[in-house]
């Protein structure tokens, strides 16, 4: 069981009537989340400051997101009552080029950098950075709709949020409290609607202070920015060896279902 209170202030920067090719926005979120489980109660108080910049002109589309998340976490487990504070900083850059306007085909390049700026108390990977995007459990502020938020098996356990490291993997490799850097490429295949090729490369600092490199590539199916399913073809050894030797292929297929602000007409138009 959980409940969340999430006040926010959304500020559009610039003159509303000005005819420009770019937009700027600042969003300030407050969060109070209470979670009750069988063995524990958890209260998270915090907030986010999110600055976004978008530029779009002709075939070029560029976006930047600068974000800071602060968590004050109070966990009651048995008679213990540990409290911890964390502050994470993130930068995301994304560039999309419409290389074939008649067919609405794009090539997309994305860069992500995340760094823990402060922590006080025990580190918890729930509040760290995820190479393959956040799970429902890592969405500690409950910003996204998840049908199987804490599922460990079954179809809904394959769902991830399209954020942070952006790798198309279900592996827990690269989940870190320290630093994460990734680059993501997605290329729409001509003449094949919604289908494309992805390739990811990243570096992360593990909690022992070691830097590790990882990569993957495969085939993806995307419908706007609301639904995607990714089929891995090749993965670096760190990712490949993180799965059990008897794992079935379909247990490595990652999908995204973004229900935030969904508009069916926009999805249909983007797909076709």
C-alpha positions in Angstrom: 0.0 0.0 0.0 1.2 3.5 -0.7 0.0 7.1 -1.0 1.7 10.1 -2.5 1.3 13.9 -2.3 3.0 15.7 -5.2 2.6 19.5 -5.4 4.4 21.2 -8.3 5.1 24.5 -10.0 5.5 24.5 -13.8 7.1 27.7 -15.2 7.4 28.5 -18.9 10.4 30.7 -19.6 10.2 33.4 -22.2 7.5 35.5 -23.8 4.4 33.4 -24.6 3.7 35.3 -27.8 7.3 35.2 -29.1 7.8 33.3 -32.3 10.9 31.3 -31.6 12.1 27.8 -32.5 13.0 26.9 -28.9 11.1 26.5 -25.6 12.3 26.5 -22.0 10.6 25.3 -18.9 11.4 24.9 -15.2 9.4 22.5 -13.1 9.7 22.2 -9.3 8.2 19.1 -7.8 7.5 18.4 -4.1 7.0 14.8 -3.0 5.7 13.1 0.1 5.4 9.3 -0.3 4.4 6.8 2.4 4.7 3.1 1.7 3.6 0.3 3.9 4.8 -3.3 3.5 4.7 -6.6 5.4 8.1 -6.0 7.1 8.6 -2.2 6.9 7.1 1.3 6.6 8.9 3.8 4.4 8.5 7.5 4.2 10.2 9.5 1.4 10.2 13.3 1.5 11.9 15.2 -1.3 11.7 17.1 -4.5 13.0 17.6 -8.0 14.1 20.7 -10.0 13.9 20.0 -13.7 15.0 22.4 -16.4 14.1 21.5 -20.0 15.2 23.1 -23.3 13.8 22.1 -26.7 14.8 23.4 -30.1 13.0 22.2 -33.2 13.4 23.6 -36.8 12.8 21.7 -40.0 14.5 18.3 -39.7 16.4 19.1 -36.5 15.1 18.4 -33.0 17.3 19.0 -30.0 16.4 18.7 -26.3 18.3 19.0 -23.0 17.1 18.2 -19.5 19.0 19.2 -16.4 17.6 17.6 -13.2 18.4 17.4 -9.5 16.5 14.9 -7.2 16.7 15.2 -3.4 15.5 12.3 -1.2 15.0 12.2 2.6 14.2 8.6 3.4 12.9 7.3 6.7 12.6 3.5 6.9 11.0 1.8 9.9 12.1 -1.9 10.0 11.3 -3.7 13.2 12.5 -1.3 16.0 15.2 0.4 13.8 14.5 3.8 12.2 17.3 4.7 9.9 17.2 8.0 8.0 19.2 8.9 4.9 19.6 11.9 2.6 20.6 11.7 -1.1 21.1 14.3 -3.9 21.4 13.1 -7.5 22.3 15.3 -10.5 21.5 14.3 -14.1 22.0 15.7 -17.6 20.3 14.3 -20.7 21.0 15.5 -24.3 19.0 14.2 -27.2 19.2 15.0 -30.9 16.8 13.7 -33.6 17.4 14.1 -37.3 14.6 13.4 -39.7 16.6 11.9 -42.5 13.6 11.0 -44.7 10.8 13.5 -44.3 8.3 11.8 -46.7 8.4 8.6 -44.6 8.9 10.3 -41.2 12.1 8.4 -40.5 14.5 9.5 -37.8 18.0 8.8 -36.4 18.2 9.6 -32.7 21.3 10.1 -30.6 21.1 10.5 -26.8 23.6 11.2 -24.1 23.1 10.7 -20.3 25.3 11.6 -17.4 24.3 11.0 -13.8 26.2 11.6 -10.6 25.5 11.3 -6.9 26.3 14.7 -5.4 25.6 13.9 -1.7 24.5 11.0 0.5 24.2 10.8 4.2 23.5 7.3 5.6 23.4 3.9 4.0 23.5 3.8 0.2 20.5 2.2 -1.5 20.5 1.2 -5.1 16.8 2.1 -5.2 17.8 5.8 -5.3 20.8 5.3 -7.7 21.1 5.3 -11.5 19.9 2.4 -13.7 21.7 1.4 -16.8 18.6 0.0 -18.4 16.1 2.6 -17.1 14.3 2.6 -13.8 12.2 -0.3 -12.6 9.0 0.5 -10.8 10.7 0.1 -7.4 13.3 2.7 -8.4 10.6 5.2 -9.2 10.6 6.3 -5.6 8.5 9.5 -6.3 5.8 7.5 -8.2 6.1 9.7 -11.2 5.2 7.0 -13.7 2.2 4.6 -14.1 3.3 1.0 -13.7 1.0 -2.0 -14.0 3.4 -4.3 -12.2 5.5 -1.8 -10.2 7.3 -4.3 -7.9 6.8 -7.5 -10.0 9.9 -9.9 -10.0 8.5 -12.4 -12.5 6.0 -12.5 -15.4 5.4 -10.1 -18.2 5.2 -6.9 -16.1 8.7 -7.6 -14.6 10.0 -6.8 -18.1 8.7 -3.3 -18.1 11.2 -0.4 -17.6 11.0 3.4 -17.7 12.6 5.0 -20.7 15.1 7.2 -18.7 18.5 7.3 -17.1 21.0 5.0 -18.8 18.6 4.1 -21.6 20.1 0.7 -22.4 17.7 -1.8 -23.8 18.4 -4.5 -21.2 16.7 -6.0 -18.2 20.1 -6.7 -16.5 20.8 -5.1 -13.2 24.4 -4.5 -14.3 25.3 -0.8 -14.1 22.9 0.1 -11.4 25.1 2.4 -9.3 25.0 5.0 -6.5 28.1 6.7 -8.0 28.3 7.8 -11.6 26.7 6.6 -14.9 27.5 7.8 -18.5 25.8 6.4 -21.5 25.2 7.1 -25.2 22.2 5.6 -27.1 21.6 5.4 -30.8 18.3 4.5 -32.5 18.0 4.4 -36.3 14.6 4.0 -37.9 14.7 1.4 -40.7 13.4 2.8 -44.1 10.3 1.1 -45.5 9.7 -0.8 -42.2 7.2 1.3 -40.1 8.0 1.6 -36.4 11.1 -0.8 -36.6 14.6 0.3 -36.0 18.1 -0.7 -34.8 19.5 0.3 -31.5 23.1 0.5 -30.1 24.1 1.6 -26.6 27.5 2.2 -25.0 28.1 3.2 -21.4 30.5 3.5 -18.4 29.6 3.3 -14.8 31.4 3.5 -11.5 30.6 0.6 -9.2 30.4 1.0 -5.4 34.0 -0.2 -5.1 35.2 2.8 -7.2 35.9 0.7 -10.4 35.0 2.0 -13.8 33.3 -0.6 -16.1 32.3 -0.4 -19.8 29.2 -2.1 -21.3 27.4 -2.1 -24.6 24.6 -3.8 -26.5 22.7 -3.7 -29.8 19.6 -5.1 -31.2 16.2 -4.4 -32.9 13.5 -2.2 -31.5 9.8 -1.5 -32.2 8.6 2.0 -31.2 5.2 3.7 -31.3 5.7 7.4 -30.7 7.3 7.8 -27.2 4.5 5.7 -25.5 5.3 2.1 -26.3 8.5 0.3 -27.3 9.7 -3.3 -27.2 13.4 -4.2 -27.6 15.0 -7.4 -28.8 18.6 -7.8 -27.8 21.0 -9.3 -30.4 24.4 -8.8 -28.9 25.5 -7.8 -25.4 28.9 -7.2 -23.7 30.1 -9.9 -21.4 29.2 -8.0 -18.2 25.6 -7.8 -19.3 25.4 -11.3 -20.8 27.0 -13.0 -17.8 24.6 -11.3 -15.4 21.7 -13.5 -16.5 21.4 -17.1 -15.3 22.7 -19.7 -17.8 19.2 -21.2 -18.3 17.4 -17.9 -18.8 14.9 -18.0 -21.7 15.3 -15.4 -24.4 11.9 -13.8 -23.8 13.0 -13.0 -20.2 15.6 -10.6 -21.8 13.1 -8.7 -23.9 12.5 -5.2 -22.4 9.4 -3.1 -23.1 8.2 0.4 -22.3 4.6 1.5 -21.7 4.4 5.2 -21.0 0.9 6.1 -19.8 1.8 9.7 -18.7 -0.2 12.2 -20.7 -1.3 9.6 -23.2 -3.2 10.8 -26.3 -4.4 8.0 -28.6 -4.7 10.3 -31.6 -1.1 11.4 -31.3 0.1 7.8 -31.1 -1.8 6.7 -34.2 -0.5 9.7 -36.1 3.1 9.1 -35.1 2.9 5.4 -36.0 1.4 5.8 -39.4 
